[in-house]
Amino acid sequence: MRRENQSSVSEFLLLGLPVPPEQKHVFFALFLGMYLTTMLGNLLIILLIRLDPRLHTPMYFFLSHLALTDVSFSSVTVPKMLMNMQTQDQSIPYAGCVTQTYFFLIFTGLDDFLLTSMAYDRYVAICHPLRYTSIMRGGLCTILVTVSWILSCANALCHTLLLAQLSFCSENTIPNFFCDLGALLKLSCSDTSLNDLVIFIAGVATIMLPLLCILVSYGHIGATILKVPSTKGICKALSTCGSHLSVVLLYYGTIIGLYLVPSSSTSSNKDIVASVMYTVVTPLLNPFIYSLRNRDMKGALEKLFHKAPVLNNNFFAK
C-alpha cells in the first residue's frame, strides 16, 4: 500500500507535560537530571555485574539485561521529551512516531518477560535450593532472555504493522509526551477493531500472563517461607527476593494505573502523571532499589571504588 493512500498526516504534535511556560526550564533540568541518573545508575549495575565474578549468577544475569532494558526504555521517550521542552517544537514525523511506538513496545515487553524470568529464578532458589544450580544453568538463562527478545520484537512488530495500515485524516494532536499506541488509535479515522483485538490478546499474553506467573511464583515462595522454623531463615529468604518484589510492585502498579484503570476524557493529566511514573521514574528507581537492598551489589560497588584509587596510584607511579 502506498504511503500517501494511508494517511494525509505527515507529522504528529506531542502536547507534552502540562507545565506552565515559566517553569519549563525548571522541569527540563529536573527531567534531564533524572534521565542522566537513570543512565548512570543502570550502566553502573551492568558494569558491576560484568566486573565482579561473585555476581556471575543467574539472578544478576537477568538483572543486567533488565538494566540494559531500562536504559533503552528511557532513551526511547525522554530525549524527545527534553528536546521538545527546550526547543518548544512539539512535532514528530509520522515515521518517527511509528518508530518510537515500535521500540517502546519492545522494551515494555522485555521488562515484563525479564521480571517473570527473575521471579522464576527466585522461586527455584527458595523452593528448590538443592536443585538450583542444576535447574538454573547458563543455557536456560540464555534461552529465557532470547525468548523474551523474540516475543517482545514479534509483539511490537505486529502492533506496528497494523498501525501502519491505518489512516490519519486531520487530527494529529497526541495528549502525551510520547507516541502511545492507544492515543494513536484514537486519532485514526480508520476502523481500529482489529488493532483493539490484537491489543487485548497481546495484553493478556505479554502483561497478564507474566503477572500471573509472577504471582504464582511468589505464592509458592510465600508458602515455603512460612514453613521455615527460624526467624533468621525467613529474613534470609525475604532478602533474596525483596528487591525484585519491590520492582515488580512499582512496575505493574504504574501499568495498572495507566492502562487497566478506566479513565474519563478529563483525566489526561492523570494519564500523563502515570506515564511519567512508568517511563521515567521506574527505570530511575530500579538501580537504587537493587543497590540499597542488596548486599552483593553494595559489596561490588565498594570493591570498585576501593580498587579505583589503587589503579590511579599505579598509573601515576609509572
PLY file of the C-alpha trace (Angstrom):
ply
format ascii 1.0
element vertex 318
property float x
property float y
property float z
element edge 317
property int vertex1
property int vertex2
end_header
0.00 0.00 0.00
1.40 3.39 -0.91
2.17 5.77 1.93
0.10 8.63 0.50
-3.00 6.41 0.43
-2.65 5.57 4.10
-2.66 8.99 5.71
-2.77 12.69 5.00
-0.92 13.37 8.25
2.83 13.80 7.83
3.56 14.56 11.49
2.03 14.48 14.96
2.06 17.05 17.73
3.06 15.90 21.21
1.41 18.13 23.81
3.99 17.04 26.36
3.75 17.73 30.08
1.16 20.19 31.39
3.83 22.57 32.69
3.43 26.39 32.88
5.72 28.12 30.34
7.64 29.97 33.05
8.56 26.63 34.68
9.72 24.87 31.52
13.41 25.31 32.33
12.97 24.00 35.87
11.24 20.85 34.66
13.77 20.47 31.84
16.62 20.46 34.38
14.68 18.06 36.62
13.97 15.51 33.91
17.46 15.86 32.42
18.91 15.06 35.84
16.55 12.08 36.23
17.47 10.78 32.78
21.21 11.09 33.37
20.84 9.41 36.77
18.89 6.58 35.13
21.63 6.12 32.55
24.48 6.20 35.06
22.72 4.01 37.62
21.75 1.25 35.21
25.06 1.33 33.35
26.83 1.08 36.71
24.81 -2.03 37.53
25.82 -3.59 34.19
29.48 -2.67 34.86
29.47 -4.12 38.38
27.90 -7.37 37.23
30.41 -7.59 34.40
33.49 -6.95 36.59
32.66 -8.81 39.82
32.85 -12.64 39.49
30.61 -13.00 42.57
27.78 -11.51 40.55
28.07 -14.01 37.71
24.88 -15.81 38.77
21.50 -16.26 37.04
19.80 -13.54 39.13
22.37 -10.92 38.20
22.45 -12.13 34.61
18.76 -11.25 34.37
19.35 -8.03 36.31
21.99 -6.87 33.82
19.53 -7.37 30.97
16.83 -5.56 32.95
19.20 -2.63 33.49
20.01 -2.54 29.77
16.29 -2.60 29.02
15.68 0.33 31.38
18.44 2.33 29.70
16.89 1.68 26.29
13.34 2.20 27.55
14.11 5.67 28.91
16.07 6.59 25.78
13.04 5.90 23.60
10.89 8.63 25.16
12.83 11.01 27.43
15.32 12.59 24.95
12.48 13.56 22.61
10.53 14.99 25.53
13.56 17.02 26.63
14.17 18.28 23.11
10.54 19.37 22.77
10.72 21.22 26.10
13.90 23.01 25.12
13.01 23.93 21.53
9.26 24.41 22.02
8.82 22.28 18.88
6.15 19.68 19.63
6.14 17.97 16.24
7.33 14.46 15.50
7.33 12.99 11.96
4.91 10.18 11.13
7.78 7.71 10.62
9.46 8.86 13.83
6.23 8.40 15.79
5.69 4.86 14.49
9.34 4.02 15.19
9.07 5.34 18.74
5.94 3.24 19.29
7.74 0.14 17.98
10.72 0.43 20.32
8.51 1.47 23.23
6.54 -1.76 22.82
9.71 -3.85 22.53
11.19 -2.67 25.81
7.82 -2.76 27.58
7.50 -6.44 26.67
11.11 -7.11 27.65
10.50 -5.68 31.11
7.51 -8.00 31.55
9.34 -11.14 30.47
12.58 -10.38 32.33
10.73 -9.72 35.58
8.95 -13.05 35.06
12.27 -14.84 34.48
13.66 -13.26 37.64
10.59 -14.38 39.60
11.14 -17.96 38.38
14.79 -17.71 39.41
13.76 -16.64 42.94
11.18 -19.44 43.05
13.80 -22.07 42.25
16.33 -20.53 44.67
13.91 -20.56 47.63
11.63 -23.51 46.90
14.24 -25.86 45.38
17.61 -24.65 46.74
19.36 -28.02 46.42
18.49 -28.23 42.72
19.13 -24.56 41.96
22.45 -24.96 40.15
21.20 -27.89 38.10
17.97 -26.09 37.06
19.21 -22.52 36.52
22.00 -23.41 34.15
23.62 -20.86 31.89
21.92 -22.37 28.87
18.45 -21.99 30.38
19.10 -18.36 31.34
20.25 -17.59 27.80
17.17 -19.28 26.37
14.85 -17.29 28.65
16.43 -13.98 27.62
16.46 -14.92 23.93
12.80 -15.96 24.03
11.98 -12.69 25.81
13.60 -10.73 22.98
11.87 -12.76 20.28
8.41 -12.46 21.85
8.85 -8.74 22.53
10.02 -7.99 18.99
7.23 -10.09 17.48
4.60 -8.35 19.62
5.93 -4.88 18.75
6.20 -5.71 15.05
2.62 -7.00 14.95
1.24 -3.81 16.51
3.41 -1.58 14.32
2.44 -3.27 11.07
-1.25 -2.94 11.94
-0.68 0.69 12.93
0.99 1.42 9.59
-2.18 0.32 7.78
-4.34 2.96 9.46
-5.27 6.35 8.03
-4.89 9.61 9.92
-7.01 12.26 8.25
-6.78 15.58 10.09
-6.47 15.28 13.87
-2.81 14.83 14.81
-2.51 16.02 18.43
-1.34 13.44 20.97
-2.11 14.41 24.59
1.13 12.95 25.91
4.92 13.34 25.63
5.45 10.21 23.51
3.64 8.29 20.79
1.43 5.96 22.79
-0.27 3.25 20.76
-3.66 3.81 22.38
-3.56 7.55 21.68
-2.65 6.92 18.03
-5.59 4.55 17.58
-7.95 7.22 18.92
-6.66 9.68 16.30
-7.14 7.29 13.38
-10.07 7.72 11.03
-9.89 4.02 10.06
-11.58 1.02 11.60
-9.39 0.00 14.55
-11.37 -3.04 15.69
-8.61 -5.43 14.57
-6.00 -3.33 16.36
-8.08 -3.34 19.53
-8.49 -7.11 19.35
-4.75 -7.64 18.90
-4.03 -5.24 21.78
-6.34 -7.27 24.02
-4.80 -10.61 23.02
-1.25 -9.27 23.25
-2.03 -7.59 26.57
-3.12 -10.91 28.00
-0.01 -12.64 26.60
2.59 -10.01 27.50
1.17 -8.41 30.65
-1.43 -10.58 32.37
0.23 -13.98 31.85
3.66 -12.79 33.06
1.97 -11.13 36.03
0.10 -14.37 36.77
3.37 -16.33 36.60
4.98 -13.85 38.99
2.07 -14.12 41.42
2.16 -17.92 41.29
5.92 -17.90 41.87
5.60 -15.64 44.88
2.67 -17.68 46.14
4.93 -20.73 46.27
7.73 -18.61 47.74
5.42 -17.33 50.46
4.22 -20.84 51.29
7.82 -22.04 51.52
8.88 -19.13 53.72
6.04 -19.83 56.17
7.41 -23.35 56.64
10.83 -22.03 57.71
11.09 -22.52 61.50
13.61 -19.78 62.32
13.16 -16.02 62.00
16.70 -15.78 60.63
15.81 -18.17 57.82
12.69 -16.16 56.99
14.68 -12.91 56.85
17.31 -14.52 54.61
14.63 -15.83 52.24
12.92 -12.44 52.10
16.21 -10.64 51.45
16.83 -12.73 48.33
13.62 -11.56 46.67
12.85 -8.22 48.36
14.47 -6.09 45.66
12.76 -7.94 42.83
9.38 -7.80 44.55
9.77 -4.04 45.05
10.49 -3.55 41.33
7.53 -5.75 40.37
5.14 -3.76 42.57
6.43 -0.46 41.20
6.38 -1.58 37.57
2.99 -3.30 37.49
1.44 -0.69 39.76
2.11 2.02 37.20
0.97 -0.21 34.31
-2.33 -0.92 36.04
-2.78 2.76 36.81
-2.02 3.77 33.22
-3.68 1.09 31.08
-6.05 -1.04 33.14
-7.85 1.52 35.32
-10.69 3.16 33.33
-10.14 6.87 32.79
-12.50 9.62 31.73
-11.88 12.06 28.94
-10.97 14.72 31.50
-8.23 12.69 33.19
-5.44 13.34 30.67
-3.27 14.88 33.38
-3.63 11.71 35.46
-2.61 9.63 32.46
0.45 11.83 31.86
1.50 11.50 35.51
1.12 7.71 35.26
3.15 7.76 32.03
5.93 9.70 33.75
5.95 7.17 36.59
6.05 4.32 34.09
8.63 5.62 31.63
10.84 7.89 33.76
10.55 7.18 37.48
10.53 3.37 37.42
13.77 3.00 35.38
15.29 5.66 37.66
14.44 3.85 40.90
15.42 0.33 39.83
19.19 0.84 40.32
18.64 2.35 43.77
16.31 -0.48 44.79
18.81 -3.15 43.79
21.82 -1.26 45.17
20.38 -0.23 48.53
18.59 -3.51 49.31
21.24 -5.90 48.03
24.42 -6.70 49.96
26.15 -8.26 46.94
25.63 -5.11 44.85
26.81 -2.86 47.69
29.85 -5.09 48.16
30.69 -4.95 44.45
30.26 -1.16 44.48
32.59 -0.76 47.46
35.11 -3.07 45.82
35.01 -0.98 42.64
35.54 2.31 44.48
38.32 0.87 46.64
40.00 -0.54 43.58
39.85 2.71 41.59
42.35 4.70 43.77
44.79 1.78 43.63
44.61 1.77 39.85
45.16 5.52 39.73
48.15 5.33 42.07
49.69 2.57 39.96
49.17 4.66 36.85
50.88 7.74 38.28
53.67 5.61 39.76
54.62 4.58 36.26
0 1
1 2
2 3
3 4
4 5
5 6
6 7
7 8
8 9
9 10
10 11
11 12
12 13
13 14
14 15
15 16
16 17
17 18
18 19
19 20
20 21
21 22
22 23
23 24
24 25
25 26
26 27
27 28
28 29
29 30
30 31
31 32
32 33
33 34
34 35
35 36
36 37
37 38
38 39
39 40
40 41
41 42
42 43
43 44
44 45
45 46
46 47
47 48
48 49
49 50
50 51
51 52
52 53
53 54
54 55
55 56
56 57
57 58
58 59
59 60
60 61
61 62
62 63
63 64
64 65
65 66
66 67
67 68
68 69
69 70
70 71
71 72
72 73
73 74
74 75
75 76
76 77
77 78
78 79
79 80
80 81
81 82
82 83
83 84
84 85
85 86
86 87
87 88
88 89
89 90
90 91
91 92
92 93
93 94
94 95
95 96
96 97
97 98
98 99
99 100
100 101
101 102
102 103
103 104
104 105
105 106
106 107
107 108
108 109
109 110
110 111
111 112
112 113
113 114
114 115
115 116
116 117
117 118
118 119
119 120
120 121
121 122
122 123
123 124
124 125
125 126
126 127
127 128
128 129
129 130
130 131
131 132
132 133
133 134
134 135
135 136
136 137
137 138
138 139
139 140
140 141
141 142
142 143
143 144
144 145
145 146
146 147
147 148
148 149
149 150
150 151
151 152
152 153
153 154
154 155
155 156
156 157
157 158
158 159
159 160
160 161
161 162
162 163
163 164
164 165
165 166
166 167
167 168
168 169
169 170
170 171
171 172
172 173
173 174
174 175
175 176
176 177
177 178
178 179
179 180
180 181
181 182
182 183
183 184
184 185
185 186
186 187
187 188
188 189
189 190
190 191
191 192
192 193
193 194
194 195
195 196
196 197
197 198
198 199
199 200
200 201
201 202
202 203
203 204
204 205
205 206
206 207
207 208
208 209
209 210
210 211
211 212
212 213
213 214
214 215
215 216
216 217
217 218
218 219
219 220
220 221
221 222
222 223
223 224
224 225
225 226
226 227
227 228
228 229
229 230
230 231
231 232
232 233
233 234
234 235
235 236
236 237
237 238
238 239
239 240
240 241
241 242
242 243
243 244
244 245
245 246
246 247
247 248
248 249
249 250
250 251
251 252
252 253
253 254
254 255
255 256
256 257
257 258
258 259
259 260
260 261
261 262
262 263
263 264
264 265
265 266
266 267
267 268
268 269
269 270
270 271
271 272
272 273
273 274
274 275
275 276
276 277
277 278
278 279
279 280
280 281
281 282
282 283
283 284
284 285
285 286
286 287
287 288
288 289
289 290
290 291
291 292
292 293
293 294
294 295
295 296
296 297
297 298
298 299
299 300
300 301
301 302
302 303
303 304
304 305
305 306
306 307
307 308
308 309
309 310
310 311
311 312
312 313
313 314
314 315
315 316
316 317
